[in-house]
């Protein structure tokens, strides 16, 4: 059966960027910028995005495009005879399943909060009761299961339509809406009284802040965020390389994906900080920002119910675009390795993800006393394995596969990377890829384990 390919270039870029653009862009990036010297952090972040993120992204895409296969078969096609690189493909798929075991739950939280704002739940309570809303949701496994199931079933329904009619078409519409929403929300925040102080805190270079927390800390945080923002190392990007045309260079397309991902991340902060400063609410990181701080801000705003609803539609789109991208990887792997048709691959994987997502949900109520890795709860343990182990180790494997003679080899990688129009990857970077880039990735790995 002939392998599907993207119908358009913009479809590939939006789907790939949609995979990269996720919840972390909104609840982590803006806070890191604000707390690590504003524009100084952004400058380091962009440098590391070019130095670490972009090269690994082109390597994942090159493995996919050169093989026209999902990750396990891709390694089998490209690896020298007698080598076992394809075993890493199965680790990637395990990473995708682990990621979806908790990401679907968090995506469900966004959906739940959209409904809460849309149906006026926050209009009926005092701002001091906002934290109780989140706590009540976590204590109700039936509510979280319903929202998770809507996310999972909706995601697999999109993927069941195929690459062009499902994933590409829906993601293109959804990403267009997401970009429009984020611009509207950012403009609205910037027009609030006192909003410019928030924008200054967020983006203006702040040498005093850097001196206070230390330059090394700022650099370390920027490197960490630049690497993890693209979801590299679990073949989430490799699968889209396998559907690509050869009309454009991988470096050029990679730059566009990074630019779109960064655009959304920066604009997220222009929603959050001006609004928080306008209403004298202290911004913070992680779930408290999304589920405690921002609802209070929206409750003080004129038309807050509408703005809150729009914000959580944006968050739902951001998380759902990642979900369906990873689902496509799981489906394609099942089709390539087990010779299933798309319908069977969708049904089996849908049931599997629905079942595997339940422990994360129960970890906040019936199993709330269960502690796993280093005293972490179920969600944090699953995230630790994916973020601190599978992503950096997987990226290192992709790197070694593309630059060493025991893998795909640098000449073949470079040839694949530079096919088509657009920015070319320079050959003189070979020694940087061989000797410097692995050190960066090992630093990220050790930093995550400390």
RASUL-V838154 format. One record per residue. N is the residue number from 0. RES is the residue in one small letter. PHI is phi in radians with two decimals (NA if undefined). PSI is psi in degrees with one decimal (* if undefined). OMEGA is omega in degrees with one decimal (none if undefined). Layout:
N;RES;PHI;PSI;OMEGA + N;RES;PHI;PSI;OMEGA
//
This chain:
0;x;NA;132.3;-177.5 + 1;x;-1.16;134.6;-179.3 + 2;x;-1.29;135.6;177.4 + 3;x;-1.18;157.0;173.1 + 4;x;-2.39;164.8;178.4 + 5;x;-1.12;142.6;-179.8 + 6;x;-1.27;-33.2;-175.9 + 7;x;-2.48;160.0;176.8 + 8;x;-1.12;-43.8;-179.0 + 9;x;-1.10;-33.4;177.3 + 10;x;-1.08;-45.5;178.4 + 11;x;-1.06;-46.7;-176.8 + 12;x;-1.12;-43.2;-178.3 + 13;x;-1.20;-39.1;178.4 + 14;x;-1.16;-45.4;-179.3 + 15;x;-1.14;-42.9;177.4 + 16;x;-1.15;-36.7;177.7 + 17;x;-1.06;-36.2;176.7 + 18;x;-1.15;-40.9;-178.9 + 19;x;-1.28;-38.1;-177.9 + 20;x;-1.33;114.8;-178.6 + 21;x;-2.48;-162.9;-175.2 + 22;x;-1.09;-35.3;-179.0 + 23;x;-1.08;-29.7;177.3 + 24;x;-1.05;-31.8;-173.8 + 25;x;-1.68;-43.9;-173.5 + 26;x;-1.67;-5.4;-179.9 + 27;x;-2.04;-50.0;-173.8 + 28;x;-0.99;-52.1;-177.8 + 29;x;-1.02;-41.3;-179.8 + 30;x;-1.10;-44.1;179.2 + 31;x;-1.06;-40.1;178.4 + 32;x;-1.09;-49.2;-177.8 + 33;x;-1.09;-36.0;-175.3 + 34;x;-1.58;-8.6;-174.8 + 35;x;-2.15;37.3;171.1 + 36;x;1.62;16.5;173.9 + 37;x;1.03;-121.1;-176.3 + 38;x;-1.03;-27.3;178.2 + 39;x;-1.13;-44.0;176.9 + 40;x;-1.08;-44.4;-178.9 + 41;x;-1.03;-40.9;179.7 + 42;x;-1.09;-47.7;178.0 + 43;x;-1.10;-40.4;179.4 + 44;x;-1.02;-46.7;-179.4 + 45;x;-1.15;-37.5;176.9 + 46;x;-1.07;-46.6;-178.4 + 47;x;-1.26;-28.4;175.0 + 48;x;-1.08;-40.4;178.3 + 49;x;-1.33;-35.3;-175.7 + 50;x;-1.40;-32.5;-175.0 + 51;x;-2.07;-55.3;-173.0 + 52;x;-1.10;-50.7;-176.2 + 53;x;-1.08;-47.3;179.0 + 54;x;-1.03;-44.8;-179.7 + 55;x;-1.15;-37.3;177.1 + 56;x;-1.04;-45.9;179.8 + 57;x;-1.13;-30.6;179.7 + 58;x;-1.22;-43.5;175.9 + 59;x;-1.07;-46.1;-179.7 + 60;x;-1.11;-37.4;-179.6 + 61;x;-1.13;-42.0;177.8 + 62;x;-1.07;-41.9;179.7 + 63;x;-1.19;-47.1;-174.8 + 64;x;-1.25;-36.4;-179.0 + 65;x;-1.18;-28.7;-175.8 + 66;x;-1.75;-27.1;-172.4 + 67;x;1.00;34.9;-178.2 + 68;x;-2.36;163.2;169.9 + 69;x;-1.27;172.3;-159.2 + 70;x;-1.02;-45.9;-177.0 + 71;x;-1.12;-50.2;179.3 + 72;x;-1.15;-31.8;178.8 + 73;x;-1.06;-48.2;177.1 + 74;x;-1.05;-42.9;-177.9 + 75;x;-1.08;-36.7;179.3 + 76;x;-1.23;-38.9;-170.3 + 77;x;-1.69;-22.4;-174.1 + 78;x;-1.29;147.2;174.1 + 79;x;-1.10;149.2;-178.8 + 80;x;-1.01;138.4;177.7 + 81;x;1.56;-9.6;178.3 + 82;x;-1.61;164.4;-171.8 + 83;x;-2.12;31.7;179.7 + 84;x;-1.01;-30.4;-175.7 + 85;x;-1.09;-19.5;177.3 + 86;x;-1.08;-31.9;177.1 + 87;x;-1.12;-28.6;177.7 + 88;x;-1.02;-40.5;178.6 + 89;x;-1.19;-33.3;175.4 + 90;x;-1.12;-39.8;177.3 + 91;x;-1.04;-44.8;-178.9 + 92;x;-1.16;-39.9;174.2 + 93;x;-1.02;-42.1;178.2 + 94;x;-1.07;-39.3;178.9 + 95;x;-1.15;-41.9;177.1 + 96;x;-1.11;-45.1;179.2 + 97;x;-1.06;-42.6;178.9 + 98;x;-1.04;-44.5;-178.3 + 99;x;-1.28;-18.7;178.5 + 100;x;-1.15;-23.8;176.9 + 101;x;-2.10;-28.8;-177.6 + 102;x;-1.13;-34.4;178.4 + 103;x;-1.15;-32.6;177.3 + 104;x;-1.18;-46.2;180.0 + 105;x;-1.14;-38.7;175.5 + 106;x;-1.07;-37.9;176.1 + 107;x;-1.10;-34.0;176.7 + 108;x;-1.06;-41.8;179.9 + 109;x;-1.08;-42.4;179.0 + 110;x;-1.11;-43.6;179.5 + 111;x;-1.05;-43.4;-179.5 + 112;x;-1.23;-30.7;173.4 + 113;x;-1.06;-47.3;179.7 + 114;x;-1.10;-38.3;-179.1 + 115;x;-1.11;-42.2;177.4 + 116;x;-1.23;-45.1;-176.4 + 117;x;-1.07;-38.1;-177.0 + 118;x;-1.66;8.9;169.6 + 119;x;1.43;19.0;178.4 + 120;x;-1.01;-41.5;-176.8 + 121;x;-1.36;-14.5;178.1 + 122;x;-1.34;-16.7;-172.8 + 123;x;-1.76;0.5;-176.1 + 124;x;-2.15;166.0;174.8 + 125;x;-1.45;146.0;179.0 + 126;x;-0.92;-28.5;180.0 + 127;x;-1.20;-14.2;-177.8 + 128;x;-1.68;4.0;-175.7 + 129;x;-1.02;-43.0;-177.9 + 130;x;-1.10;-29.6;179.3 + 131;x;-1.13;-31.2;179.9 + 132;x;-1.08;-45.7;-179.9 + 133;x;-1.16;-44.5;179.1 + 134;x;-1.06;-40.9;178.8 + 135;x;-1.11;-41.9;178.6 + 136;x;-1.06;-45.0;-179.7 + 137;x;-1.13;-29.7;-178.4 + 138;x;-1.40;-7.0;-176.9 + 139;x;-1.97;92.3;-178.2 + 140;x;-1.06;-29.2;-178.4 + 141;x;-1.18;-38.2;178.6 + 142;x;-1.17;-46.8;-179.6 + 143;x;-1.14;-38.0;179.1 + 144;x;-1.12;-41.6;179.7 + 145;x;-1.08;-47.7;-178.6 + 146;x;-1.17;-39.0;176.3 + 147;x;-1.09;-43.7;-178.0 + 148;x;-1.13;-38.7;176.5 + 149;x;-1.06;-43.3;179.1 + 150;x;-1.09;-48.8;-175.9 + 151;x;-1.16;-50.6;-177.8 + 152;x;-1.14;-41.7;176.9 + 153;x;-1.05;-42.3;179.4 + 154;x;-1.10;-45.8;-179.6 + 155;x;-1.25;-30.2;174.8 + 156;x;-1.10;-42.3;177.2 + 157;x;-1.06;-47.4;-177.9 + 158;x;-1.18;-26.6;-179.4 + 159;x;-1.15;-21.1;-178.9 + 160;x;-1.37;-7.0;-179.6 + 161;x;1.75;176.6;-175.7 + 162;x;-1.19;-55.0;-174.7 + 163;x;-1.28;-47.9;-175.5 + 164;x;-1.38;-23.1;-178.8 + 165;x;-1.81;-83.9;-173.2 + 166;x;-0.99;-51.8;-176.0 + 167;x;-1.16;-47.5;-176.8 + 168;x;-1.13;-49.5;-177.6 + 169;x;-1.17;-43.6;-178.5 + 170;x;-1.15;-38.5;178.8 + 171;x;-1.06;-45.4;178.3 + 172;x;-1.12;-46.2;-176.5 + 173;x;-1.13;-41.8;179.6 + 174;x;-1.19;-36.2;175.6 + 175;x;-1.08;-43.4;177.3 + 176;x;-1.13;-41.4;-179.8 + 177;x;-1.06;-46.1;-178.5 + 178;x;-1.15;-39.7;176.9 + 179;x;-1.12;-45.4;179.9 + 180;x;-1.04;-44.7;-175.2 + 181;x;-1.19;-34.6;177.0 + 182;x;-1.18;-44.9;179.5 + 183;x;-1.07;-45.4;-179.0 + 184;x;-1.14;-40.0;-179.8 + 185;x;-1.17;-44.6;178.3 + 186;x;-1.06;-42.9;178.8 + 187;x;-1.07;-44.3;179.9 + 188;x;-1.10;-41.1;-177.9 + 189;x;-1.20;-18.3;179.9 + 190;x;-1.59;-2.8;178.2 + 191;x;-1.27;151.9;178.8 + 192;x;-1.10;132.8;179.2 + 193;x;1.37;6.4;-174.6 + 194;x;-1.18;-31.1;-175.7 + 195;x;-1.11;-29.1;176.4 + 196;x;-1.09;-39.8;177.1 + 197;x;-1.14;-42.2;178.9 + 198;x;-1.12;-39.1;178.5 + 199;x;-1.13;-46.3;178.5 + 200;x;-1.01;-38.3;-174.6 + 201;x;-1.27;-50.1;-168.3 + 202;x;-1.96;-20.9;-179.8 + 203;x;-1.20;136.4;176.7 + 204;x;-1.00;135.0;-176.7 + 205;x;-2.25;83.1;-178.0 + 206;x;-1.04;-32.9;-179.7 + 207;x;-1.10;-41.1;179.1 + 208;x;-1.12;-41.3;179.1 + 209;x;-1.10;-42.7;179.3 + 210;x;-1.11;-38.5;-177.9 + 211;x;-1.13;-44.8;-175.6 + 212;x;-1.70;-12.2;176.7 + 213;x;1.72;133.3;-178.9 + 214;x;-1.07;-39.6;-178.8 + 215;x;-1.06;-40.1;179.4 + 216;x;-1.11;-42.8;179.4 + 217;x;-1.08;-46.9;-179.8 + 218;x;-1.08;-43.4;-179.7 + 219;x;-1.08;-44.9;179.9 + 220;x;-1.14;-40.4;179.6 + 221;x;-1.14;-42.5;179.0 + 222;x;-1.11;-43.6;179.6 + 223;x;-1.04;-49.6;-177.7 + 224;x;-1.16;-39.6;-179.5 + 225;x;-1.10;-35.7;-179.9 + 226;x;-1.31;-49.2;-171.2 + 227;x;-1.34;-17.8;-175.9 + 228;x;-1.14;-25.0;-175.0 + 229;x;-1.66;1.5;179.0 + 230;x;0.95;48.1;-177.7 + 231;x;-1.55;150.7;173.3 + 232;x;1.83;-7.2;178.8 + 233;x;-2.09;18.1;178.2 + 234;x;1.16;16.1;177.1 + 235;x;-1.13;-32.0;177.4 + 236;x;-1.57;-30.5;-178.1 + 237;x;-0.96;-39.9;-176.1 + 238;x;-1.10;-34.2;-179.8 + 239;x;-1.32;-28.4;171.5 + 240;x;-1.06;-36.1;-178.4 + 241;x;-1.21;-17.9;179.0 + 242;x;-1.76;-0.8;-173.6 + 243;x;-1.34;155.8;168.8 + 244;x;-1.50;171.6;179.3 + 245;x;-1.79;19.8;-175.8 + 246;x;-1.37;-23.1;-174.2 + 247;x;-2.28;146.8;-179.1 + 248;x;-1.19;149.6;-178.5 + 249;x;-1.23;-32.3;179.2 + 250;x;-1.14;-45.2;179.4 + 251;x;-1.08;-44.0;179.2 + 252;x;-1.20;-36.8;177.9 + 253;x;-1.08;-40.4;178.0 + 254;x;-1.07;-41.2;179.4 + 255;x;-1.14;-40.3;178.1 + 256;x;-1.11;-46.0;178.7 + 257;x;-1.08;-40.4;-178.6 + 258;x;-1.13;-42.7;-179.7 + 259;x;-1.17;-41.6;177.8 + 260;x;-1.06;-44.3;-179.3 + 261;x;-1.20;-38.9;178.3 + 262;x;-0.99;-46.9;179.9 + 263;x;-1.15;-41.6;-179.4 + 264;x;-1.09;-46.2;-178.2 + 265;x;-1.18;-43.2;179.9 + 266;x;-1.15;-29.4;176.2 + 267;x;-1.01;-41.3;177.6 + 268;x;-1.16;-30.2;178.1 + 269;x;-1.34;-10.0;168.4 + 270;x;-1.47;-46.5;-167.5 + 271;x;-1.35;-55.2;-171.6 + 272;x;-1.17;-46.5;177.2 + 273;x;-1.03;-40.0;179.9 + 274;x;-1.15;-43.8;-179.7 + 275;x;-1.12;-44.1;180.0 + 276;x;-1.16;-36.7;-179.0 + 277;x;-1.07;-36.0;-177.9 + 278;x;-1.87;15.4;174.2 + 279;x;0.98;43.6;177.3 + 280;x;-1.94;131.3;-178.0 + 281;x;-1.28;118.3;177.8 + 282;x;-1.29;144.9;176.5 + 283;x;-2.43;-177.9;-173.6 + 284;x;-1.83;164.4;172.2 + 285;x;1.30;-162.8;-178.4 + 286;x;-0.91;-36.8;179.1 + 287;x;-1.01;-34.6;179.1 + 288;x;-1.09;-50.6;-174.1 + 289;x;-1.28;-41.3;-169.1 + 290;x;-1.79;-15.4;177.9 + 291;x;-1.97;-54.8;-171.8 + 292;x;-1.21;-55.8;-174.9 + 293;x;-1.13;-40.0;175.2 + 294;x;-0.99;-38.3;177.3 + 295;x;-1.10;-41.5;178.9 + 296;x;-1.07;-47.5;-179.2 + 297;x;-1.10;-33.8;-179.5 + 298;x;-1.17;-26.8;178.6 + 299;x;-1.49;-14.9;-174.2 + 300;x;-1.43;147.9;168.5 + 301;x;-1.17;129.8;-177.1 + 302;x;1.22;27.0;-175.4 + 303;x;-1.04;-32.7;179.3 + 304;x;-1.08;-41.0;179.1 + 305;x;-1.21;-47.2;-178.1 + 306;x;-1.15;-37.3;176.3 + 307;x;-1.12;-42.8;178.1 + 308;x;-1.07;-45.2;-179.4 + 309;x;-1.12;-39.7;179.3 + 310;x;-1.07;-44.3;-177.8 + 311;x;-1.36;-19.7;166.8 + 312;x;-1.14;-45.3;177.1 + 313;x;-1.01;-46.9;-179.6 + 314;x;-1.12;-38.3;178.2 + 315;x;-1.12;-43.8;177.6 + 316;x;-1.09;-43.1;-178.5 + 317;x;-1.06;-43.8;-179.6 + 318;x;-1.32;-38.1;-176.8 + 319;x;-1.19;-32.9;178.3 + 320;x;-1.12;-35.6;176.1 + 321;x;-1.22;-43.5;-178.6 + 322;x;-1.00;-50.9;-175.5 + 323;x;-1.24;-28.2;176.2 + 324;x;-1.15;-43.9;179.4 + 325;x;-1.22;-37.5;176.1 + 326;x;-1.01;-41.4;179.3 + 327;x;-1.05;-37.1;177.5 + 328;x;-1.12;-44.8;179.7 + 329;x;-1.11;-41.9;-179.3 + 330;x;-1.15;-47.7;-178.5 + 331;x;-1.08;-39.8;177.9 + 332;x;-1.10;-42.5;178.6 + 333;x;-1.11;-40.5;179.6 + 334;x;-1.14;-46.0;-176.4 + 335;x;-1.22;-40.4;-172.1 + 336;x;-1.61;-31.8;-176.7 + 337;x;-1.91;-0.5;177.9 + 338;x;1.02;34.8;174.1 + 339;x;-1.43;158.5;168.4 + 340;x;-1.43;168.7;-175.6 + 341;x;-1.05;-38.7;-178.0 + 342;x;-1.06;-46.9;-179.7 + 343;x;-1.16;-41.2;179.9 + 344;x;-1.07;-38.9;178.8 + 345;x;-1.16;-47.9;-175.8 + 346;x;-1.12;-48.1;-177.5 + 347;x;-1.10;-46.8;-178.5 + 348;x;-1.20;-33.7;178.0 + 349;x;-1.10;-47.6;178.9 + 350;x;-1.09;-42.6;-178.3 + 351;x;-1.07;-47.7;-178.9 + 352;x;-1.16;-39.0;177.4 + 353;x;-1.01;-43.8;-178.5 + 354;x;-1.26;-45.6;-176.0 + 355;x;-1.19;-19.7;179.9 + 356;x;-1.42;-15.3;-175.9 + 357;x;-1.10;-44.0;-179.5 + 358;x;-0.97;-38.9;179.1 + 359;x;-1.06;-42.7;179.3 + 360;x;-1.12;-45.7;-178.3 + 361;x;-1.20;-20.7;179.6 + 362;x;-1.13;-11.9;179.2 + 363;x;-1.83;-0.5;-179.2 + 364;x;-2.49;-85.7;-175.5 + 365;x;-1.10;-32.4;-179.4 + 366;x;-1.95;28.2;-173.3 + 367;x;-1.14;-20.4;179.1 + 368;x;-1.51;-5.8;-179.1 + 369;x;-1.35;120.9;178.1 + 370;x;-2.06;136.8;-175.8 + 371;x;-2.02;-111.6;-172.3 + 372;x;-1.17;115.1;177.0 + 373;x;1.02;33.2;179.6 + 374;x;1.38;10.1;179.8 + 375;x;-1.39;153.8;173.8 + 376;x;-1.34;-176.9;-173.0 + 377;x;-1.11;-48.7;-179.1 + 378;x;-1.04;-48.1;-177.8 + 379;x;-1.16;-31.3;177.1 + 380;x;-1.20;-43.6;177.6 + 381;x;-1.10;-42.1;179.8 + 382;x;-1.15;-37.1;178.9 + 383;x;-1.06;-45.4;-179.1 + 384;x;-1.09;-44.2;-177.9 + 385;x;-1.23;-54.7;-171.3 + 386;x;-1.30;-38.8;-172.6 + 387;x;-1.64;-16.8;-178.5 + 388;x;-2.10;-62.5;-170.6 + 389;x;-1.15;-42.2;-178.5 + 390;x;-1.15;-53.7;-179.1 + 391;x;-1.17;-41.0;179.6 + 392;x;-1.14;-41.0;179.0 + 393;x;-1.09;-40.5;178.6 + 394;x;-1.13;-38.6;177.9 + 395;x;-1.12;-39.4;178.3 + 396;x;-1.12;-45.5;177.1 + 397;x;-1.02;-43.8;179.8 + 398;x;-1.05;-51.1;-178.2 + 399;x;-1.11;-36.7;179.6 + 400;x;-1.11;-37.5;-175.4 + 401;x;-1.48;-19.4;-175.7 + 402;x;-1.98;-13.2;-177.3 + 403;x;-1.72;153.6;-179.9 + 404;x;-1.25;-13.5;178.2 + 405;x;-1.51;-2.6;177.9 + 406;x;-2.08;-138.1;177.2 + 407;x;-1.14;-36.2;178.5 + 408;x;1.60;142.8;-175.8 + 409;x;-1.09;-42.7;-179.7 + 410;x;-1.03;-41.0;-179.2 + 411;x;-1.24;-39.6;176.1 + 412;x;-1.06;-47.3;-176.9 + 413;x;-1.09;-41.0;179.1 + 414;x;-1.08;-44.7;-179.7 + 415;x;-1.17;-41.9;-177.7 + 416;x;-1.09;-35.7;-172.2 + 417;x;-1.72;7.4;174.9 + 418;x;-1.16;140.1;175.1 + 419;x;1.51;-179.5;-179.0 + 420;x;-1.34;156.1;172.6 + 421;x;2.06;-176.3;-177.4 + 422;x;-1.06;133.3;-179.4 + 423;x;-1.72;150.7;173.9 + 424;x;-1.47;121.1;-176.9 + 425;x;-1.22;140.1;-179.6 + 426;x;-1.18;-26.2;-177.0 + 427;x;-1.19;-7.6;179.0 + 428;x;-1.39;-1.1;-177.3 + 429;x;-0.91;-50.3;-177.6 + 430;x;-1.17;-33.0;174.3 + 431;x;-1.10;-45.4;179.4 + 432;x;-1.12;-36.0;-175.6 + 433;x;-1.37;-38.6;-168.2 + 434;x;-2.00;-25.7;-176.4 + 435;x;-1.78;-48.1;-177.6 + 436;x;-1.02;-40.2;175.9 + 437;x;-1.04;-33.9;179.1 + 438;x;-1.16;-42.9;176.6 + 439;x;-0.99;-46.3;-176.9 + 440;x;-1.18;-39.5;177.3 + 441;x;-1.13;-36.6;175.5 + 442;x;-1.06;-43.5;177.6 + 443;x;-1.10;-40.2;178.9 + 444;x;-1.10;-49.6;-178.9 + 445;x;-1.16;-37.5;178.0 + 446;x;-1.07;-40.6;179.8 + 447;x;-1.21;-25.2;-177.2 + 448;x;-1.57;-15.5;-178.3 + 449;x;-1.25;*;none
//
